[in-house]
Amino acid sequence: MGPEKLAATAATAPIAWAQRLGYLLEHGGLGEKASGLKAHVRQHARQWAALLPAASRSRARRDEGWKLYVNADVKAEL
């Protein structure tokens, strides 16, 4: 799925899903696919979301581009 179609599909889901997916794509080496999502998030995200909603945000770092509290370590497995 291309970046434009991914962004169009994201418009049908909660914005926090787009924030998390975009962050994961970008940090998984697929940043070109995340470009449309990033534009969508910048335009529509009003609140910060947590990468892992059930985990504490107290020590989370903030990813400004995705308006995301990064409160979990993510490792790509190939």
Backbone hydrogen bonds in HBPLUS format (Angstrom, degrees):
<---DONOR---> <-ACCEPTOR-->    atom                        ^
c    i                          cat <-CA-CA->   ^        H-A-AA   ^      H-
h    n   atom  resd res      DA  || num        DHA   H-A  angle D-A-AA Bond
n    s   type  num  typ     dist DA aas  dist angle  dist       angle   num
A0006-LEU N   A0002-GLY O   2.95 MM   4  6.08 158.2  2.00 155.0 162.0     1
A0007-ALA N   A0003-PRO O   3.00 MM   4  6.15 154.5  2.06 142.7 148.9     2
A0008-ALA N   A0004-GLU O   2.95 MM   4  6.22 155.4  2.01 146.7 153.8     3
A0009-THR N   A0005-LYS O   2.89 MM   4  6.08 156.0  1.95 148.4 154.7     4
A0010-ALA N   A0006-LEU O   2.95 MM   4  6.13 147.3  2.05 141.2 150.6     5
A0011-ALA N   A0008-ALA O   3.28 MM   3  5.39 139.0  2.46  96.6 107.2     6
A0012-THR N   A0009-THR O   3.02 MM   3  5.67 164.6  2.05 118.0 123.0     7
A0013-ALA N   A0010-ALA O   3.07 MM   3  5.36 168.0  2.08 115.0 118.4     8
A0017-TRP N   A0014-PRO O   3.00 MM   3  5.60 139.6  2.17 114.1 124.2     9
A0018-ALA N   A0015-ILE O   3.04 MM   3  5.18 116.8  2.46  99.7 114.5    10
A0019-GLN N   A0015-ILE O   2.99 MM   4  6.35 154.0  2.06 151.8 159.7    11
A0020-ARG N   A0016-ALA O   3.01 MM   4  6.22 163.1  2.04 148.5 151.7    12
A0021-LEU N   A0017-TRP O   2.87 MM   4  6.01 171.3  1.88 154.4 157.4    13
A0022-GLY N   A0018-ALA O   2.90 MM   4  5.81 164.7  1.93 145.0 150.0    14
A0023-TYR N   A0019-GLN O   3.15 MM   4  6.22 160.9  2.18 141.5 147.0    15
A0024-LEU N   A0020-ARG O   2.96 MM   4  6.18 165.3  1.98 153.9 158.0    16
A0025-LEU N   A0021-LEU O   2.84 MM   4  6.06 161.7  1.88 155.5 160.6    17
A0026-GLU N   A0022-GLY O   2.91 MM   4  6.02 168.5  1.92 152.2 155.6    18
A0027-HIS N   A0023-TYR O   2.95 MM   4  6.12 162.3  1.98 152.3 157.1    19
A0028-GLY N   A0024-LEU O   2.89 MM   4  5.83 115.3  2.31 134.8 150.1    20
A0028-GLY N   A0025-LEU O   3.15 MM   3  4.99 143.9  2.29  95.0 105.7    21
A0030-LEU N   A0025-LEU O   2.81 MM   5  4.99 155.9  1.87 161.5 153.3    22
A0029-GLY N   A0026-GLU O   3.40 MM   3  5.56 159.9  2.44 105.8 107.3    23
A0033-LYS N   A0030-LEU O   3.01 MM   3  5.60 137.3  2.19 115.1 125.6    24
A0034-ALA N   A0031-GLY O   3.04 MM   3  4.96 130.6  2.29  94.6 108.5    25
A0038-LYS N   A0034-ALA O   2.90 MM   4  6.15 153.8  1.97 158.6 166.4    26
A0039-ALA N   A0035-SER O   3.28 MM   4  6.57 157.8  2.34 145.8 150.1    27
A0040-HIS N   A0036-GLY O   3.09 MM   4  6.32 155.2  2.15 142.6 149.8    28
A0041-VAL N   A0037-LEU O   2.78 MM   4  6.05 159.8  1.82 156.2 161.4    29
A0042-ARG N   A0038-LYS O   2.90 MM   4  6.09 166.1  1.92 151.6 155.4    30
A0043-GLN N   A0039-ALA O   3.11 MM   4  6.25 147.1  2.22 141.0 149.2    31
A0044-HIS N   A0040-HIS O   2.95 MM   4  6.08 150.4  2.04 148.5 156.7    32
A0045-ALA N   A0041-VAL O   2.82 MM   4  5.11 163.3  1.84 142.7 146.6    33
A0049-ALA N   A0067-LYS O   3.08 MM  18  6.57 157.0  2.13 149.4 152.4    34
A0069-TYR N   A0049-ALA O   2.68 MM  20  6.04 163.7  1.70 158.5 164.4    35
A0051-LEU N   A0069-TYR O   2.88 MM  18  5.97 162.7  1.91 166.9 161.0    36
A0055-ALA N   A0052-LEU O   3.02 MM   3  5.61 158.5  2.07 122.2 128.9    37
A0060-ALA N   A0057-ARG O   3.15 MM   3  4.97 162.3  2.19 104.3 109.4    38
A0070-VAL N   A0061-ARG O   2.75 MM   9  5.32 162.2  1.78 167.1 169.2    39
A0063-ASP N   A0068-LEU O   2.83 MM   5  5.20 168.8  1.84 158.5 162.4    40
A0067-LYS N   A0063-ASP O   2.90 MM   4  5.74 115.7  2.32 143.4 161.4    41
A0068-LEU N   A0063-ASP O   3.17 MM   5  5.20 161.2  2.21 138.2 143.2    42
A0067-LYS N   A0064-GLU O   3.33 MM   3  4.93 147.0  2.45  91.2 100.6    43
